[in-house]
Amino acid sequence: MESRRLGRTGRDVGVVGLGTWQIGGGWTAVGDDDAVALVHAALERGVTLLDTADVYGDGRSEQLVARALADVPTGERPFVATKAGRRADPFEAAQYTPDNLRGWVQRSLGNLRVERLDLVQLHCPPPTVYGDDGVYDALDALVEEGLLAAYGVSVETCEEALTAIARPGIATVQIILNAFRRKPIEQVLPAAAAAGVGVLARVPLASGLLTGKFDESTTFGEDDHRHFNRDGAVFDVGETFSGVPYELGLRAAAEVGAVAAGRGASTATFALRWVLDQPGVTCVIPGASSAAQVRSNVAAAQLEPLTADELAAVERVYDEHLRDVVHHRW
């Protein structure tokens, strides 16, 4: 698999990683053994970056990642990125204190069974946190102590990303980027590239819409965020189907699928390749609930880059169906 430098971490990672929100919870349930098996399947296919968070299943995702990596020799371990901050209670900027940041980091160290975290990302905190000098001072202190190798941010909006990228200690920025969420291409990707900040593209398949496998009759379990968060009742609606109304997303995904079919690729593989072809992207981090999905995701790294005509066709889908709905929001 092609590798790219992950910003200021100084580490090279494969261009297709593995997001592990699914194995924590909030999606279709994945059993412990199946979760470990799909992590192993990812490693066997060249995945070298795993993305998790302390709130995915209240630590379950981190713990399952640790279990899956228990027998992996130190020199062969993948880069593990986790996140902190969504455990703040109440969820407000005042909770991002040095003591709380240290506590969240120490909990992740225990869950992941390591002495130093490869990367901790502030997990979509309240917007004012991105400009808080004290937060960055606390993170710098944790790096100096050796508890963190690097830190970055996960963001909801392009404005938040640009605020963070301007900080000298930020190694990476994680942002939603897919064929249904193009706004980061305009400023965020160029700014990150100029600053030497790595870009992790999350929700690359728009919560599954861009797999082309859903239709009007598809149902989701009551504990699946694609069921309970369509109106943003629990967290930012932009995280669910990229903020695109479901029925509209189905129509747009069908058109992207028709373009993909022209080169004999699945909609999902084609959509992931689209993300990888955006200048400035380091790694795309699709989730998976099975080893088969892992294989489909990794296939994007072997797909030839999209042609100018294919890129233009995807842009037309966005402009005709989605731009007015999502472009002004995030």
TAQUI-V382038 format. One record per residue. N is the residue number from 1. RES is the residue in three letters. PHI is phi in radians with two decimals (none if undefined). PSI is psi in degrees with one decimal (none if undefined). Layout:
BEGIN
n:res:phi:psi
N:RES:PHI:PSI
N:RES:PHI:PSI
END
This chain:
BEGIN
n:res:phi:psi
1:MET:none:140.1
2:GLU:-1.04:141.9
3:SER:-2.03:152.1
4:ARG:-2.37:152.2
5:ARG:-1.24:128.3
6:LEU:-1.54:72.3
7:GLY:0.90:-137.2
8:ARG:-1.40:3.8
9:THR:-1.23:-24.4
10:GLY:1.34:4.1
11:ARG:-1.76:146.2
12:ASP:-1.69:137.9
13:VAL:-2.35:154.3
14:GLY:-1.12:151.5
15:VAL:-1.27:-18.7
16:VAL:-2.00:118.0
17:GLY:-1.82:-163.7
18:LEU:-2.32:118.9
19:GLY:-1.48:139.4
20:THR:-2.06:23.0
21:TRP:-1.04:-41.3
22:GLN:-1.01:-38.3
23:ILE:-1.41:-8.9
24:GLY:-1.50:-43.9
25:GLY:2.58:174.2
26:GLY:1.56:2.3
27:TRP:-2.33:-168.9
28:THR:-0.98:131.6
29:ALA:-1.05:137.7
30:VAL:-2.15:124.3
31:GLY:-1.19:160.6
32:ASP:-1.01:-49.2
33:ASP:-1.12:-39.4
34:ASP:-1.16:-36.6
35:ALA:-1.10:-45.2
36:VAL:-1.10:-40.7
37:ALA:-1.12:-38.4
38:LEU:-1.29:-30.9
39:VAL:-1.12:-43.7
40:HIS:-1.08:-40.0
41:ALA:-1.08:-38.5
42:ALA:-1.13:-45.2
43:LEU:-1.11:-39.1
44:GLU:-1.13:-24.1
45:ARG:-1.77:16.8
46:GLY:1.65:5.0
47:VAL:-1.20:130.2
48:THR:-2.17:7.4
49:LEU:-2.35:127.1
50:LEU:-2.01:135.1
51:ASP:-2.04:126.2
52:THR:-2.39:-169.2
53:ALA:-2.84:153.8
54:ASP:-1.22:-18.1
55:VAL:-1.72:-3.0
56:TYR:-1.23:103.3
57:GLY:1.18:27.3
58:ASP:0.94:42.3
59:GLY:1.80:-10.9
60:ARG:-1.06:-42.8
61:SER:-1.06:-48.6
62:GLU:-1.02:-43.0
63:GLN:-1.14:-38.8
64:LEU:-1.23:-36.0
65:VAL:-1.06:-44.6
66:ALA:-1.06:-42.4
67:ARG:-1.10:-42.4
68:ALA:-1.15:-29.8
69:LEU:-1.68:2.5
70:ALA:-0.99:-35.9
71:ASP:-1.79:8.6
72:VAL:-1.48:123.7
73:PRO:-0.99:148.8
74:THR:-0.90:-44.6
75:GLY:-1.25:-9.7
76:GLU:-1.96:3.0
77:ARG:-1.21:141.6
78:PRO:-1.29:167.2
79:PHE:-1.33:126.8
80:VAL:-1.99:116.1
81:ALA:-1.79:128.1
82:THR:-2.11:-177.9
83:LYS:-2.41:155.4
84:ALA:-2.52:151.4
85:GLY:2.17:-24.9
86:ARG:-1.35:-5.5
87:ARG:-1.44:-4.9
88:ALA:-0.97:131.3
89:ASP:-2.44:106.0
90:PRO:-1.29:161.6
91:PHE:-1.42:89.3
92:GLU:-2.60:160.9
93:ALA:-1.03:-32.7
94:ALA:-1.10:-17.5
95:GLN:-1.39:-10.4
96:TYR:-1.52:62.9
97:THR:-1.63:161.7
98:PRO:-0.97:-40.8
99:ASP:-1.15:-43.1
100:ASN:-1.17:-42.3
101:LEU:-1.04:-42.5
102:ARG:-1.11:-41.6
103:GLY:-1.11:-42.7
104:TRP:-1.12:-40.9
105:VAL:-1.13:-43.7
106:GLN:-1.13:-36.2
107:ARG:-1.12:-41.9
108:SER:-1.17:-36.7
109:LEU:-1.00:-43.1
110:GLY:-1.19:-43.8
111:ASN:-1.09:-39.5
112:LEU:-1.56:-6.3
113:ARG:1.03:47.4
114:VAL:-2.31:164.9
115:GLU:-1.69:-16.9
116:ARG:-2.55:135.4
117:LEU:-1.51:134.7
118:ASP:-1.08:-42.4
119:LEU:-2.76:130.5
120:VAL:-2.01:129.9
121:GLN:-1.97:130.4
122:LEU:-1.05:127.5
123:HIS:-1.65:83.4
124:CYS:0.80:59.0
125:PRO:-1.29:175.2
126:PRO:-0.95:142.7
127:PRO:-0.92:-35.3
128:THR:-1.17:-19.9
129:VAL:-1.11:-33.5
130:TYR:-1.10:-21.5
131:GLY:-1.90:13.6
132:ASP:-1.57:110.4
133:ASP:-1.00:-38.7
134:GLY:-1.09:-35.5
135:VAL:-1.12:-45.0
136:TYR:-1.21:-34.6
137:ASP:-1.09:-41.1
138:ALA:-1.14:-40.1
139:LEU:-1.18:-40.4
140:ASP:-1.03:-39.7
141:ALA:-1.12:-38.7
142:LEU:-1.18:-33.7
143:VAL:-1.16:-45.3
144:GLU:-1.08:-33.0
145:GLU:-1.35:-12.5
146:GLY:1.54:9.1
147:LEU:-1.40:-25.7
148:LEU:-2.18:143.6
149:ALA:-1.51:-32.3
150:ALA:-2.86:164.1
151:TYR:-2.41:156.5
152:GLY:-2.62:-160.9
153:VAL:-2.41:152.4
154:SER:-2.02:132.7
155:VAL:-2.23:160.6
156:GLU:-1.68:-36.6
157:THR:-2.10:159.1
158:CYS:-1.12:-37.0
159:GLU:-1.06:-42.8
160:GLU:-1.09:-41.5
161:ALA:-1.07:-44.3
162:LEU:-1.15:-37.1
163:THR:-1.07:-44.9
164:ALA:-1.23:-41.0
165:ILE:-1.03:-28.7
166:ALA:-1.25:-12.4
167:ARG:-1.42:132.1
168:PRO:-1.18:-22.6
169:GLY:-1.56:-7.9
170:ILE:-1.27:123.1
171:ALA:-1.61:-33.3
172:THR:-2.55:157.4
173:VAL:-2.29:133.5
174:GLN:-1.93:129.3
175:ILE:-2.56:151.2
176:ILE:-1.23:124.9
177:LEU:-2.57:121.0
178:ASN:-2.81:-179.6
179:ALA:-1.11:-16.0
180:PHE:-1.75:-3.0
181:ARG:-2.43:84.4
182:ARG:-1.68:-11.9
183:LYS:-0.95:-37.5
184:PRO:-1.02:-21.1
185:ILE:-1.08:-31.5
186:GLU:-1.20:-47.3
187:GLN:-2.24:-38.6
188:VAL:-1.14:-49.1
189:LEU:-1.10:-44.8
190:PRO:-1.10:-39.7
191:ALA:-1.16:-40.1
192:ALA:-1.13:-43.3
193:ALA:-1.08:-42.3
194:ALA:-1.15:-32.2
195:ALA:-1.57:-7.4
196:GLY:1.31:28.5
197:VAL:-1.71:132.2
198:GLY:-1.29:151.3
199:VAL:-2.12:120.1
200:LEU:-1.81:119.3
201:ALA:-1.63:111.6
202:ARG:-1.81:168.5
203:VAL:0.87:44.4
204:PRO:-1.23:-16.4
205:LEU:-1.93:18.9
206:ALA:0.92:51.2
207:SER:1.02:28.6
208:GLY:1.78:-14.0
209:LEU:-0.99:-39.2
210:LEU:-1.48:14.4
211:THR:-1.46:-20.2
212:GLY:1.31:12.4
213:LYS:-1.78:-1.6
214:PHE:-1.76:156.3
215:ASP:-2.56:-173.1
216:GLU:-1.10:-21.6
217:SER:-1.63:-4.6
218:THR:-1.15:134.2
219:THR:-2.09:154.6
220:PHE:-2.19:145.7
221:GLY:-1.06:157.4
222:GLU:-1.09:-25.0
223:ASP:-1.63:9.0
224:ASP:-1.69:128.1
225:HIS:-1.08:-20.4
226:ARG:-1.25:-11.6
227:HIS:-1.69:-47.6
228:PHE:-1.68:-6.8
229:ASN:-2.10:19.5
230:ARG:-1.12:-24.4
231:ASP:-1.85:13.3
232:GLY:1.25:30.6
233:ALA:-1.23:-25.4
234:VAL:-1.99:-40.8
235:PHE:-2.62:179.9
236:ASP:-0.89:125.4
237:VAL:-1.08:-21.2
238:GLY:-1.15:-15.0
239:GLU:-1.41:-18.3
240:THR:-1.88:115.0
241:PHE:0.97:28.7
242:SER:0.98:23.9
243:GLY:1.40:6.5
244:VAL:-1.55:129.2
245:PRO:-0.93:136.9
246:TYR:-0.97:-50.7
247:GLU:-1.12:-38.2
248:LEU:-1.14:-40.8
249:GLY:-1.08:-37.2
250:LEU:-1.06:-44.3
251:ARG:-1.14:-42.7
252:ALA:-1.17:-39.6
253:ALA:-1.12:-35.7
254:ALA:-1.10:-37.3
255:GLU:-1.24:-38.8
256:VAL:-1.11:-39.4
257:GLY:-1.08:-34.8
258:ALA:-1.16:-36.6
259:VAL:-1.17:-42.8
260:ALA:-1.08:-40.0
261:ALA:-1.09:-25.8
262:GLY:-1.11:-22.7
263:ARG:-1.98:11.2
264:GLY:1.32:24.7
265:ALA:-1.87:153.6
266:SER:-1.23:158.6
267:THR:-1.05:-42.3
268:ALA:-1.13:-47.8
269:THR:-1.09:-42.7
270:PHE:-1.09:-43.5
271:ALA:-1.14:-36.3
272:LEU:-1.22:-38.5
273:ARG:-1.09:-36.6
274:TRP:-1.00:-43.9
275:VAL:-1.11:-45.3
276:LEU:-1.11:-24.1
277:ASP:-1.47:-1.9
278:GLN:-1.46:120.8
279:PRO:-1.01:128.6
280:GLY:1.87:-17.6
281:VAL:-1.31:131.3
282:THR:-1.56:-52.1
283:CYS:-2.64:140.0
284:VAL:-1.76:138.5
285:ILE:-2.16:69.9
286:PRO:-1.19:149.4
287:GLY:-1.51:178.2
288:ALA:-2.78:149.5
289:SER:-2.07:6.0
290:SER:-2.75:162.0
291:ALA:-1.12:-32.7
292:ALA:-1.10:-40.3
293:GLN:-1.17:-36.3
294:VAL:-1.03:-45.7
295:ARG:-1.08:-41.2
296:SER:-1.10:-41.6
297:ASN:-1.11:-47.2
298:VAL:-1.14:-26.5
299:ALA:-1.04:-22.9
300:ALA:-1.10:-29.3
301:ALA:-1.23:-22.8
302:GLN:-1.64:-13.6
303:LEU:-1.25:139.0
304:GLU:-1.09:145.1
305:PRO:-0.92:149.7
306:LEU:-1.19:148.3
307:THR:-1.37:166.5
308:ALA:-1.05:-37.8
309:ASP:-1.17:-40.3
310:GLU:-1.17:-42.8
311:LEU:-1.07:-41.1
312:ALA:-1.15:-36.7
313:ALA:-1.15:-40.6
314:VAL:-1.15:-39.3
315:GLU:-1.11:-37.0
316:ARG:-1.11:-40.1
317:VAL:-1.02:-44.7
318:TYR:-1.09:-49.7
319:ASP:-1.11:-38.5
320:GLU:-1.37:-31.8
321:HIS:-1.99:-31.9
322:LEU:-2.10:-26.7
323:ARG:-0.94:-46.4
324:ASP:-1.17:-19.5
325:VAL:-1.55:-40.5
326:VAL:-2.06:-23.1
327:HIS:-1.12:-34.1
328:HIS:-1.41:-10.6
329:ARG:-1.60:-43.2
330:TRP:-2.10:none
END
